[in-house]
Amino acid sequence: MGKYLIEQNSNGMEVYYEPYFGEQLCLQEVEQIGSSHIEGIAPMEIMEREGTQVVRYMIGTKKPLEALGNNGMSEAEVLNMFIQIMEMILQTEALGIGVSNLLLDKKCIFIDKKTKECSVLFHCSDCKTGLPGIEVFIKSVLESIQINYNQYNVTKYIEQYLEENKQINVIDFKEYMVNMKNQLFEQKYYSGQQSLSCRLGDKSIQIEELLEIAAPTLATAKMMEEETVVHKAYLVRCASNEQILITKSMFTLGSDETKVDYVIKGNGAISRVHAMILIREGNYFIKDLDSTNHTFVNRILVKGAKEMDLLPGCSVILGNEAFVFYYEEEQKNEDLLF
């Protein structure tokens, strides 16, 4: 593998990757990632530098994770970083590019001190020897980054996940981090009291000893159940009236059955990985994944990395295939509680 060089100039920080003799840069991958505008992957370009073809990454004012970690990061910041990186991995995999190209290393991940946004370097060479995997990266963060603990010690929960899951499932780990962040740092109040249980992955964890507050009363628990809403969102394919239930927070559609959650068959205008529906905080969005024949919402083109809101009754067109989006709310059956 070649070498990475960091330079500081008037535009902020720039990183250059200079390959060793005989090492090939993957120009197609650079072009594909650049045109896809995956949020979190540092913008890059191929250029000539001192007679050598190199990759230039534009980092701006962000600082390396290693430097920030040495000065201390809060538990919420660490969880937020893991969530962003898992999201980035999922988007990269949706394009058919493996996680092995992402430089998951504390020296190669850059964070904006104000916005907390991450940028990861994408390795564009045919040589990937020595690149760390997801598990190695997470363990190195826990071991070498100074984490300023509040009272929760999130490290032990993450270490517990790693012990129970020898190979990380990116979607599960992301949801585990999101649930932990919501439970510990974005508490919801019901009648002046906090909910004490949260689902982290597949296990229900009680954290009373951490929060040291009273458990909800029976009346509070009933009110919590009454306020819990089950969301049902789906697309209806106009040509067949088929109902396509959105079952994941990142739901992909396309023609390649090995790479998407819903396969659109019998239509040559559909790209292999055409579009993605995203769920965030109960809201639905759609994003085009650099498809050949584009994505439209209510006849408006979904451009580049832009995400378009999906509202009940709106039309969605992938290539020339028409769908209608529906969103319903159903109350849970209160009789199931007690």
N, C-alpha and C positions, 0 to 999 in steps of 0.2 A: 504494500500500500504506500502511496506517496505521502506528502507532508502538507499540513495545514498551517497557513501563516496568517497572523492577525495584524492588521494595520489600522491606525487611528488617523482620521483626516477631518476636514471641515464638515463632512456629511455624517460624521459619526464613525462607527466601527465597520470595517470590511474584512471579510475572511477570504483567503484564496486557497484553493486546493491545487497543488502542483503534483502531477503524476510522475512516478518514476519512469525511467527509460523502458519502453516496451509496453507500458500500461496504457490501456485504451479508455477514453472517456465515453460514456454512454450518452451520445447526443440525443437519441430518441427519447430516453427517459427524461433528460433535461427539458426537452420541448414539451413532453406530455405533462410533466408536473407543472411547468410554467404556465401552460394553457389552462390547466385545471384550477389554479389558484386555491390550492388547499390551504385553509387558514392554519397558520402555525409553522408551515415550512418556509424557511427563509428564502426570499426571492433570489434567483441565481441566473447567471448567464455564462456562456462560453466566450472566452476572449484570449487574445494574445498578450503575453506578459514576458518581456525580456526574451523574445524569440520562442517561447514555449506556450502551448495551448493549455490554459488553466480554466478552472471554474471560479467565478467571483460570486460571493454571497453578500447581500446588503443587509447589515444588522442594525445600523442606525445607532440609537442611544442605549440599546439594551446591553445588559451586562451578563457575563457568564454565570451560570448557576453556581459554579465552584466559588466564585468571588462573593456572591450574595450569601451563599450558604456558610461561608467562613465567618460572616458578620451576624449570622443568625436569621432564620426564617420562621414565621409563625406556623402553627399547625394547620391553620386554614389555608395559608399560602402553599404549603406542601401538598395538601389534598387537591387544591385547585390546579396546581401544576400537573399532578398525575391525571386528573380528569381531562385537561386539555390535551395531554400527550396521547392518552388512550383514544380520544376522539380523532386525533390526527392519524393514528394508526388505522383506525376503522375506515377513514376516508381514503387513505392510501391503498388499503387492501381492496376497497370497492372498485378501484381503478385497475386491479389486477397486478399491482406492484407490491412486492413483499416488504415486510417490516425490516428485513435485513438491510435495507438501504438507509434506514434512519440511524443517524449517529446518536444513539441514546447514551450519552456520556456527559458528566457534569461540566466538562470543558467545552462541549459542543452544543449545549442548550443555553439559550440566551433569554433573559427575562427583563421586561420593562418594570422598573422599580415603582412607577406610579400606577400603571394600568394592570400590572401582573400578567400581561400577555406573554406567551412563550414563543420562541422561534427555535426550530430544530434544523440542523444541517442535514441535507439529503445527499448521501454519498453516491456520486455519479460515475464511478469507475467499475470496470469489470473485476477488480480485485477487492474482495470483501473480507479478507483474512483479518481476524482479530476484532471484528466489530462486535460490541456487546449485545446480548439479547435482552428481552424485557425483564426477566427475573434478575439478571445480573445488575441491570441498571437500578431497579428498585432497591435491591439490597445495598448497593453502593451509596445511594442517597441516604438511606437510613443509617448507614455506618459512618459516613464521612461528612454529612451536612449538619451544621449546628441547628437543631430545632428548638425554638423557644417554646417550651411547653406551658400551656395554661394549667389545666388540672386534669386533662383527659388522657394524656400519653397515647396519642393515636398510633405510635410506633408499634405498640403491643398488638393492636388490632390488625395492622397490616402484616406483621410477622406471623400472626395466627393464620391469616389468609394464606400466606406463602407456605406455611407448614401443611395446611390442609389441601392445598392445590399445587401439586408438583409442577404442573404446566399451566401457565396462566391463560385463562379465557379472557380476552380483552374486553368483551362486552360485560361479562360478569364483574370483572375487577373495576371497570368504570362505574357500574351501578353501585358497587360496594363503596367506592369513594364518595359518590354523590350522596348516598344515603347517610354515610357517616358525617359528611359536611353539613347536610340539612339538619341532622339530629343534634349535633354538638354545637353548631355555630349559627344556625338559623332556626331556633326553637319557635314553635307555634304555640300560642297560648289558648287555652280553653277555660273559661270561667276563672281566669286568674291563675291557672295551674298549667304545668307543662306536661306534655306526653313523655312518658319515660321509656317506652319500648320502641325499637326501630328494627327494621329488617335489613340486615347486612348480608348480602348474598342470599344463601339459602337458609340462614340461621337467624332465629329471633333472639336478639340480645337485650337483656335488661341492663340499664346503666344507671340504676338508682344510686349506687354507691359513688358514682362520679358526680352526679348532679346534686345530690344531697337535698332533695326537695320532696315534698309529700306526694304520694301517689294520687292519681285522679279518683274522685269519689264516684260512686255508682251513677249519680246523676250526670256527672261530667262525662263519664264513659258513654252513657246513652246519647248525650248531645254530640260527642265526637262521632259516633256511628251515624247519627242522623245527618251530620254535615258531610259525611264521606260520600263522594259521587263516583260512580263507575262510568268511565268514558268509553264510548264505542264509536270508532271512526272507521270508515271504509270507502272504497271507490266502487262505483258501479261501471262496468265495462259496457258501453252503449251497444256495441255490436251483438253482445250475447246476454246482456242483463246479469252477468255474473257479478256477485258481490265479493269484493276483495278486502278482507278485514286487515286493518293495520295493526300488527301484533308486536312490533318492536319500535324502540325509540329512534332507530335508524333503519328504515324499511326501503330496500332497493327494488327497482323494477327494470326489466330488460329482457333480452332474448336468450341469454346464456344461463341455462339452468344450474350450472356449477357456481355461478357468481352472484346470483340475485335471489331475493326472497320471493318474488312473484315473477313467473315467466310469461311473457306475452308472445304467444305462439302464432305462427301463420301470418306474420307481417314483416316484410323485408325492410320497412322504414324504421324499425326499432333497433337501436344499438344494443350491443351485448350487455353493457351496464348503462342504462339510459338516464335514469333519474333516481333521486332519493327523497323520501318523505321523512322529516325529522319531527320529533315531539320534544318540546321544551316547556316546562311549567304549564302543561295542559294546553298549550297552543301548538298548532300544526303548520308546517312549512314544507315547501318543495324546492328542490335544488336540481338543476340540470348537471349531469356528470359528463360534460364535454361530448354530448351526443352529436351524431351527424345531422340529424333532422330536427333537432331542438325540442324544447318543452315550452308549452304555453299555458297560462292560467287566464281564463276569461279573454282569450285571444291576445293576451299580452305576453311577449317573449320573455322568458326567464334567462337573463344574460349572465354569462361567466359564473363568478362565485356568488352572485346575488341569490338570496332566498326569497321566495314569494309566499305570502300568507295564503293558507287554505281555509276558506270559510264555507259553512254549509251551503250546498247548492251550486258552488262554483264549478265551472267546466275546466277540465284538465286534458290537454292534448299532448300526447307523446308521439312525435313524428306526424302521422296522420290517424292515429288511434285515439278515439274520444272516450273520456271517462267523466263521471260526475262525482264530486266529493260530498260525503255526508258525515255529519258529526252529531251524535246523540248523547244525552246524559240520562242515566238511570239511577234512581236511588237504590241503595242496597236494602235487602230485606231485613228489617229490624228484628224480626222473630228469630234470626239466627244467632243473636248475641247472647242472650241469657235464658 
